[in-house]
């Protein structure tokens, strides 16, 4: 029996020697062989746990190897002293001084201590140091993975990102920004504009916004709000934004339908999607969510240019000291005056303003005096822009009370100067000048060098400035700035306007006997109600406040409604066809049937029932 035990003991030791030696040799071959080098590098550059596992396996192999050498070549007293010494010398190289080894024992003890010094002292510290450096680098470069809840997510980085961040810092919750750009540069810029306390709430992630894995790591189902901006100067920005939204909606829908812990408590998420191009923005405003998404996410498209058009023409730049609306003088039914909006320079901004003006610039004096609102665009390529504009809105010539003129000319030419001077000489004209060039320098140069007589009047001169935060020029009282890229989405004001639109819908249902709740309305009907809210300040100033007759309000509302429909691309046709955007009611009010005229007269009751003075808008 003793021989059997001795045989197995010796062979097990030899087996341990070969196995441990094989582990060490395999590690050397894998580490330096080209075939496996990339996998080892990925493993060693990975998570801390993977690096520690590699170190544990290698250390185990070396300790086992040293134990085998001790057992095979050093006589021990059978109390496992040799094995313990191997571990002790491996962990603590200084222990070699406490044992008086000689010959082979000393060489093996020295080898064990040396390997322990390398692995436990050098490599182990390197593993932790490397992991620390990696975590710092991953954070700075936006590759970290974190858990978020009740946060704001911004997908994409452009000039609206920082204002959004600053605005949300007034609320609670973290802010997560995902961008394809260099996150380190974005981080430096944001850091220079925030306090250390504010900065701690902002997390930057490197990623492509319409990839499912990148969406998942932002926890959109737990977010308070989502804003999809897209990247600045990105090709195909609008389509990628829409693709991002669809994937977010699908992800949140799956989370809501799953039975995971906490998923039953998930709430509906507000999602705002930016659209750069006017045409895709128009399409988005008629997009209805599929049924499976309606209970989990809200879809709200917006446009930077549309925001500024509304802020300028509807809200009057929010300047309380004076009326900066298009009708800065009263245009009641007896007035002989008319509005003449002049847009200098044509681009996305001036396009949005031209459309917004077309929706709201309808006045009661057209009924009696045939006073039309005029909108003139001056640009070097006006003819080309006119074709594009009329192609987008083929029914534009059917507007009764608004005319569009495209003047192809240089603003500094004698013809343009004469045209502008004639506006002042016309005592019935209410000029409204907006300089809209993309270049701030060009806009300022033109805006401050109009005919001199302009600056001694109350005629509003609104100049586009992309980077200034000043709303009023100190030299001339009638010069104002707009178009600052630092504008943020005012979520509180947007919510307030949404409540006004919902209130209008409720009153409309009450007057006409309908029962369609706001949340059940299709997207285009919601936008129709929002456009009514935009027009109410004008109606209140010039019509309702002056106790205008219901028939005249009905006619005014019909012209407003025609313009709204025309700016969705619709045209007149005797046969209604929503698919081809044809409508039989795009005709003058007097050509409507008696029943339709009666319904329009009832709309005056809707306007009178809405609590207009409480609205925080210029009246």
PECOR-V185414 format. One line per field, one symbol per residue. phi: phi as a letter, one per 40 degrees, with the letter a starting at -180 (. if undefined). A space follows every 50 residues. Layout:
BEGIN
phi->???
END
This chain:
BEGIN
phi->.ccccccccccccccccccccccccccccccbcccbcccccccccccdcc ccccccccccccccccccccccbbcbcgbgcccccccccccbdcccccbc cbfcdccccccccccccccccccccccccccccccccccccgbcbbbbaf bcbbchbaccccdcccccccbchcbbbbacccccccccccccbbcdccdc cbbbbciccbbdccccccfccbccabbbcgccfccgcccccccccccccc ccccccccbccgccccbcbcbbbcbccccccccccbcbccdcbccbabbb cabdcccccccccccfffcccacbcdccbdbccccccacbcbbbgbaccc cccccccccbcbbcccccbfcccbbbbbacbcccccccccccbccccccc bbbbbbbcacccccccccdccccccccccbcabbbbccccccccccccbc ddcccbbcccbbbcbcbcbcbacccbcbbbbagdcccbcccccccccccc cccdcccccccbgcbccdccccdccccccccccccddccccbbcccfccc cccccccccccdcdcccbgcbcadbcacccfbacccbddccccccccccc ccccccccccccdcccbcb
END
